[in-house]
Amino acid sequence: MSENGTPLSRRQFGTLASGLLVATALGGSACGTTGTRTAGQSGAEGDPFALLVAEHRQVDQLLQRAVESSDPGERADLLAQVRRALTEHAVAEENALYPVVFQQANLRETVPDLYEEHSQMKVALFQLEQMPKEGENWTKGVTGFRKLIAEHVSEEESVVFPRLKSALGPEQIDQLDQLLRRERGLVG
């Protein structure tokens, strides 16, 4: 049951169940735990947020190269690289990050939108893969896809990541980093 007494939808139940599992993996408390980073964990290593931001930039660079290329074969190859990068990134976010956001960052209402935006990106990527890799339609399609991604990235980087980062203690951030890396590894 939801907070207002109505039954949960399958989607709401799945989000809640995933959140509970990940929250348990992160110490089981919304209050956070204290801990220290191990030596050598700086920059993107040990910082799940820096790694996610780097992945956002990588995808945008690949799409920029696809727009700039005039070779349909190279465009198709770059799009395949985008698919691979986005698949790993989305699996990690959907299975590890978003459940933690749901539980820990006081952004419960945002999580369904984040999943929906990922769904829209998957459909848009599929459509790009199906169209000829030349001409004005290609350029418009990639430009629209980049805009869709940019809007999602902006919300994550300006709202979601900072709130989650402030809600988690150092030990929980390390555990989130491990969960995200594990999820990425499952794709490969």
Summary of the structure (lengths in Angstrom):
residues: 188
radius of gyration: 18.0
end to end distance: 36.6
largest distance: 56.7
contacts: 566
relative contact order: 0.18
helix: 75%
strand: 0%
